[in-house]
Amino acid sequence: MFRWTLHGNGRTVDADAIVAPEERLSWPLTVGIGAQHVVAMFGATFLVPVITGFPPSTTLLFSGLGTMLFLLITRNRMPSYLGSSFAFIAPITASTQADSMEAALGGVLVTGVLLALLGLLVQKVGTAWIGSLMPPVVMGAIVALIGLNLVPTAYQENFSKAPVTAAITLCAVILCTALFKGILGRVSILVGVVVGYLVAVARGEVDFTPFNEAAWLGPPEFHHPEFNLGLIPIFLPVIVVLLAENVGHVTSVGTMTGRDLKPLVGRTLFADGLATTISAGFGGSPTTTYGENIGVMSATRVYSTAAYWVAGIVAVLLSLSPKVGALINTIPAGVLGGVTFVLYGLIAIIGFRMWVDGRVDFSSPKNQMTAGVALVVAIADLHWELGDFAFTGIALGTLAALVIYHGMSWIGRYTGTDNEVSGLQDPGRPAHDAAGRA
């Protein structure tokens, strides 16, 4: 399993060739490409713990360990890096505000277990049922409403506290995306954070005291989950996003390598779920496959899993420096406000893209009601308490999308009026958003 065939002379890749997952270049080049993968995921992976209050070093540790676990479970056939998932930000934030970080970890852990079980189910029965349960209009609405639900919080908690720095950060991300292609364009979020951070330092908005007091070497900070049954429902819609991201990652890599990798979807879901479960058990952020790293593979034409082993090892080593985590924690509210405006918008856009890719017909009243009501419920952030359970905008919006679509479909079949084409698509078609994750 840990043997890779040397590609060609180990130094070059022909214009019409790729380095396959089971191949590698020379070890110095492989180490260099692995380091590129770490740089590509770095900014986005650290934003999740910074926004949610989770310890950054712990997140980095389990990001690296999760990546290596993913490679083991997929038998080195699926190159991927597992970075922090943005889909969890809303339920984590809500859980932390309502209870504690430990309660949020409990919700993440339950979601990870359910995703792993879903992976086992997919491995056994395939993916056809996913398109029937969640056609594009439903899946797109669920993904979009998660991003839109976050926007008011992003403004109130971050953007409004330092609007000048936030605006400059936002502009830096946009300009980097517009001006640069390839790897630099793919890490526009990271560039925006750096530019915004420098502006914040110049404006006196950064406190370096925690960084100065942190040790250079030491173990990460660990926390353990607690379980609040009333908060669990708000995490469940995230499974839809993780499903779309995993299937999209497998499809993208399969397209670029010219291979049918769909039989690996069950393994990728199980691996992602298990990595998220383990991370939540010790205080790390939840994980997901990363589109930024697809960008690195596309630019280098190197799909070798050996490079991802290097990336995982480098991430673990970096996590052992408290200085790194402390520096990340100095990122001020204005910078976070600028980048979260972009990121939350991109989460919504990936949902809209699912509608486009799935050719959803919005002249259909069924599709109009499914998407329209679900989005409004999430944007208004409706709440409904039922005993010990508290359902928020994301959970209620998801429920609305599923009930309205399938309810109207059932009524249409019963009355003989359901003759519309809903735009069902192969579940292998969802793709990553421009930022690489949701």
C-alpha positions, 0 to 999 in steps of 0.5 A: 500500500505504501509503494508508489511507482516512479513516474517517468524520470521522476522529475517531469510530467509530459503535457499530455500526461498525469501522475496517477494516484499510485505513482509519484515523482522523486521524493524531493518533488513529492515533498514540495507538492505536499507542502503546496497542499498544506498552503492551499488548505491553510487559510480556509482550514484555520478560518473555521476554528477562528470563527467558531472558537475551536482551538486552531492547533487541535484542528490542524492536528486532526486535519492531518490525522484525518487526511492520513486516515482517509488515505488508508480507508480509500486504499490510496486510490483517492487523493484528498486533503481533509480540511475544516468544513464550513457547513458546520459553522452555523450549527456550531455557532448556534450551539456555542451561544446556546450552551457551550463549545463542548455541546457543539462538539457533541453535535459534530460528533453525532453528525460524523457518526451518521455520515460514517453510517451513510457511507456504509449504506452507500457502499452497500446499495449505491448512490441512486437513492440519493437523487430520489430523496434529494433531487437538485431543487431540494439539495440546492435549496438546503446547501444555499440556505445554510450560507444565507442563514449565516449572513446576519451573524457575520455582519453583527459579530464581525463586519460591523465591529471594524467595517473599514478593515472588513471592506478592505479584506473583502476587496482583496479577496475579490481582486486576487480572484480577478487578477490571478489564475492557477494556484494564487487564484485558488488561495484568494481567501488566504491572500485576503486574510493576509492583506486584511491582517496587515491593515488591521495591524496598521490600524492597531486592531491586533493584540499580539499578547497571546502570541508572545506568551505561547510556547514554540513547542507543546501539545494542542489544547484538547476538549471533549464533547457533551451531548445536548439533545435539543441541539442535535437537530440543527446539525443534521442538514449538514449531512446533505452538504457533506454528501454533495462535497464528497460525491463532487470530489470523487467525480472531479478527481475521476474526470481529471484522471479518466477513471470511474471512481464512483464505487469509492463514494461509500469509502470517502463518506465513511472516511470523512465521517470517521475523521470528523467523529475522531476530531470532535472527540478531542476538540478539533473542527469537523472535516471535509474534502477540499476543492483548493487541493483539487486546484493544486492537482489540476495545476501540477497534474500530480494526483499522487497520494504520496503527496497527501501523506506528506501534507498530512504529516506536515500538518501534524508537525505544525500542530505541535507549535502553540505559537502557530495556533496563537498567531491564528487566534490574533486575527481580528473581527474585521478580517473575519467579517470580510472573508466570511461575507465571501465564504457564506455567499459562496456556500449559497452559490454552490446551492444555486449552481446545483440548480443550474447543473440539475437543470431545475425548472423554476416555472414549476410551482412545485420547485418554486415553493420548495426553494422559496419557502425553504430559503425564507425560513432559513433567512428569517431564522425561524425557531421551533421548540418541541420538548427538549429539541430546538429547531432553528432556521437551518433545520426547519428550512431543510425540513420544509424543502423535503416536506414541500417537494415530496408532499406536492409530488405525492399530491400531484400523483394522487390527483394526476396533476404531477406531470412536470419534470423536476430535473433529477440528476445523477448524484455524482454531478454536484461539484465544489464551490469556487472556494472548494467547500461549503 
